Amino acid sequence: MPPLAQPFSIAKGERICRFGTP
């Protein structure tokens, strides 16, 4: 996963992070 997905996973949730959508 891209480095930008990490902060999103913490803020939105790992599920959204996996989909790649902020």
Chimera marker file (.cmm) of the C-alpha trace (Angstrom):
<marker_set name="trace">
<marker id="1" x="0.000" y="0.000" z="0.000" r="1" g="1" b="0" radius="0.5"/>
<marker id="2" x="1.177" y="3.558" z="-0.730" r="1" g="1" b="0" radius="0.5"/>
<marker id="3" x="2.575" y="5.676" z="2.140" r="1" g="1" b="0" radius="0.5"/>
<marker id="4" x="-0.409" y="8.020" z="1.787" r="1" g="1" b="0" radius="0.5"/>
<marker id="5" x="-2.717" y="5.140" z="2.658" r="1" g="1" b="0" radius="0.5"/>
<marker id="6" x="-1.243" y="4.789" z="6.150" r="1" g="1" b="0" radius="0.5"/>
<marker id="7" x="-2.590" y="8.089" z="7.581" r="1" g="1" b="0" radius="0.5"/>
<marker id="8" x="-5.936" y="7.369" z="5.922" r="1" g="1" b="0" radius="0.5"/>
<marker id="9" x="-6.057" y="3.956" z="7.585" r="1" g="1" b="0" radius="0.5"/>
<marker id="10" x="-5.659" y="5.609" z="10.975" r="1" g="1" b="0" radius="0.5"/>
<marker id="11" x="-8.150" y="8.399" z="10.318" r="1" g="1" b="0" radius="0.5"/>
<marker id="12" x="-10.797" y="6.587" z="8.261" r="1" g="1" b="0" radius="0.5"/>
<marker id="13" x="-10.087" y="2.911" z="8.874" r="1" g="1" b="0" radius="0.5"/>
<marker id="14" x="-7.907" y="0.122" z="7.509" r="1" g="1" b="0" radius="0.5"/>
<marker id="15" x="-10.753" y="-1.026" z="5.254" r="1" g="1" b="0" radius="0.5"/>
<marker id="16" x="-10.763" y="2.272" z="3.344" r="1" g="1" b="0" radius="0.5"/>
<marker id="17" x="-6.986" y="2.166" z="3.245" r="1" g="1" b="0" radius="0.5"/>
<marker id="18" x="-7.080" y="-1.202" z="1.514" r="1" g="1" b="0" radius="0.5"/>
<marker id="19" x="-9.499" y="0.084" z="-1.102" r="1" g="1" b="0" radius="0.5"/>
<marker id="20" x="-7.115" y="2.955" z="-1.762" r="1" g="1" b="0" radius="0.5"/>
<marker id="21" x="-9.779" y="5.631" z="-1.288" r="1" g="1" b="0" radius="0.5"/>
<marker id="22" x="-9.103" y="8.512" z="1.142" r="1" g="1" b="0" radius="0.5"/>
<link id1="1" id2="2" r="1" g="1" b="0" radius="0.2"/>
<link id1="2" id2="3" r="1" g="1" b="0" radius="0.2"/>
<link id1="3" id2="4" r="1" g="1" b="0" radius="0.2"/>
<link id1="4" id2="5" r="1" g="1" b="0" radius="0.2"/>
<link id1="5" id2="6" r="1" g="1" b="0" radius="0.2"/>
<link id1="6" id2="7" r="1" g="1" b="0" radius="0.2"/>
<link id1="7" id2="8" r="1" g="1" b="0" radius="0.2"/>
<link id1="8" id2="9" r="1" g="1" b="0" radius="0.2"/>
<link id1="9" id2="10" r="1" g="1" b="0" radius="0.2"/>
<link id1="10" id2="11" r="1" g="1" b="0" radius="0.2"/>
<link id1="11" id2="12" r="1" g="1" b="0" radius="0.2"/>
<link id1="12" id2="13" r="1" g="1" b="0" radius="0.2"/>
<link id1="13" id2="14" r="1" g="1" b="0" radius="0.2"/>
<link id1="14" id2="15" r="1" g="1" b="0" radius="0.2"/>
<link id1="15" id2="16" r="1" g="1" b="0" radius="0.2"/>
<link id1="16" id2="17" r="1" g="1" b="0" radius="0.2"/>
<link id1="17" id2="18" r="1" g="1" b="0" radius="0.2"/>
<link id1="18" id2="19" r="1" g="1" b="0" radius="0.2"/>
<link id1="19" id2="20" r="1" g="1" b="0" radius="0.2"/>
<link id1="20" id2="21" r="1" g="1" b="0" radius="0.2"/>
<link id1="21" id2="22" r="1" g="1" b="0" radius="0.2"/>
</marker_set>
